[in-house]
Amino acid sequence: MEIKTMAQPLEKTGEKGAKVQIYTPTHICTGYVSCPSQRRLLDLLNGIPFNSDEFLLVSEADIRTPDGTEAAVQSAHINKANILFLKEIGDEHRGLGSEAGHKVYPYMAKSTTKAVKLYMPLYTLTGQIQCTERKRVVDVLLNAELRFFALTNVDICPLAGGSSESGIGFIAVNKRQILSLAELGTQ
């Protein structure tokens, strides 16, 4: 079984799935999410190719609240509507171009990346968003079919202080949790 995420396959981590860290308004949950064969994590979050559950099953979950309380549970069901963003953790991911042979994704229109800053409850995210040819950032936000979109080369900054993270390769962002978005100029 091969686990897929936003055009990046993950090497198998046993039968556990992809190790992820899920940020919500009330806690951060770290654990494993299982994706069926040939599905990307972003597709699972968006319910592609069929509308999937509204809850994301996380196994071997460690849950941490802002006051520092931690709990370890065998499984947790996270409401997708309450996910701010999700990131993969670990060194398992590589780009599809590193695989030999036929690529599993279909033809994609040429895309460009645009620098953006997202303001969300409790966090600001700075990174790159991909837009296909003749599309704008706002078109990604207005796409009613998708709840989550990819943000790459991300810096995560908590609004209440704490340590920032930078250079995150990929996160899945819940666009319904975005308070505002600013397109950053080219440098």
N, C-alpha and C positions, 0 to 999 in steps of 0.2 A: 504494500500500500504506500502510495506516495502522497505526502501532504503538500498542498499548494497554497501560496499566498501571493497576492498582487504581483504577478509575473515573476515570482521567486519561489522555486520549490524548496521545501525543507527536507533535509535528510531525515530519515526515520529516527525518532526518539523512542524506540520500542513501540509498544502499542498505545502509549500515552497520548501522542499527538504533538501538536505545536505548543511550546511553552510560551505563554503570553502574560502580559501585565495589563489589567483592565482598570481604567480610571473612571470613577463615577463621582457624583457630587458628595457622596457620604463615605466612600472608602476606596481603597486600591486592592484589587484581588489579583493574586499571582497563582497560576496553575496551568493545566493542560487542556487544550481544546482539540477535539477530534474532528478532522475533516474527512468526508468520504473521498475515496480515490478520485484523482483527477479534478478535484475542486480546490479553488483558492480560498484562503481565509476570508478575503473580501467578499467573494461570492456567497460564502456561508452567512456572513453578516447581513448581506443584502437579500438573501432568500433566492438566489439564482441557482439553478434554472427554474426552481419552483418555490413558491412561498413557504418558507420554513417557519419553525416556531418563533414566537416572540421572545423566548428566553434562550440564552446561550448557556449550555452545560459546561462547567469548568470542573475538572477532576483534580484531586489532591490540591485543593485550594487553600491558600494562606490569605486571610483577610485582615487588612490593617486600616484602622480608623484614624482620623486626624489627631485624636488625643493620644495616640500611640498604642491603643489596645490592639492586640493581635489574637487571631483565632485560626486554628488549622482544622479544616473539615474535609471529609472524603469527597464531597461534591457540593457545588453551589450552582444555582440557576440564576443568572444575571439577566434582568430585563434589558433587552437591547435598546429600548427607548431611553433608558437612563445611563447608557454608556456615553461618556464624553469622548473618549478615544481609547484605542487599544494598540499596544505595541508588542512585537515579538521580542523575546529575550533569548540570549544564547548566541552561539556562533554557528548555528546550523544552516542559515540561509545563504544561498548563492543565486546569482542571476541565471535565467534560463539560457543565456548564451553560452554558459559554461558546459551545458550538456551536449554530448555528441548526438548526432542523428536528427530525426524529425522533431520539430518543435510542436508542442501540443496546443498552442494558441492559434486562432485563426488570423487572417490578415487584419491588421490594425491600421487605421488612417494615421498619417504622419502626425506626431504630437510635438508640442512645444511645452516647455516648463516656464512657469511664472512664479516669481517670489511673492509670498503672501505672509501676512501676520493675522492670526486668528485670535480673537478675544472670546474666551469661553468662561463659564463659571469656574472660578478657582485657578485657572491657568491661562497663559498666553502661549501660543504655538507659532513659531516662525519656521517656514520651510518652502518647499517647491510643490506646486500643484501642476498636474499635467492636463493640458487642454488639447483636444484634437484640432486639426486644421480648421480654420474659420470659426472657432469657438472661443468664447471669452470665459473668464473665471466665473462670472455670474451664470453662465449656461450650465456649468457643473453644479452650482448651488440650486438651480431651478429644475434640474433633472428629477422629475417626480418618481421615476422608477427606482432610484437608488437612495438609500438612507445614509450609507457610508461611502466615503471616497478616500483615495490614497493621498498622503502627504509624505514627501521624501526629504531627506537631508534636514531633519527637524531639530529644533531647539525647543525644549519644554521648560517653561519658567512658571513656577508656582506663584500666585499673586500674594499669598500670605507669608512669603519668605521661604526658607528652606533651600535645599540645594537644587540648582538648575541642572538639566541634562542637555548635552549638545551632541550633534553628529549622529542622531538616531536615523538609521537608514530608511525605515518605513514605519508609518503608523496608519491605522484606519480611523478616520474622524467621522463622528456622527454629526451630519450637517444640521440636524434639528437642534443641536445643543450650542451652535455658534451664536454668540451675541452680536458680533460684528466682524467684518473681514476688511483688511486694508491691503490693496495691491501695492507692493513695494517697487520703486523704480529700479532700473538697471544701474549697476555700479560700474 
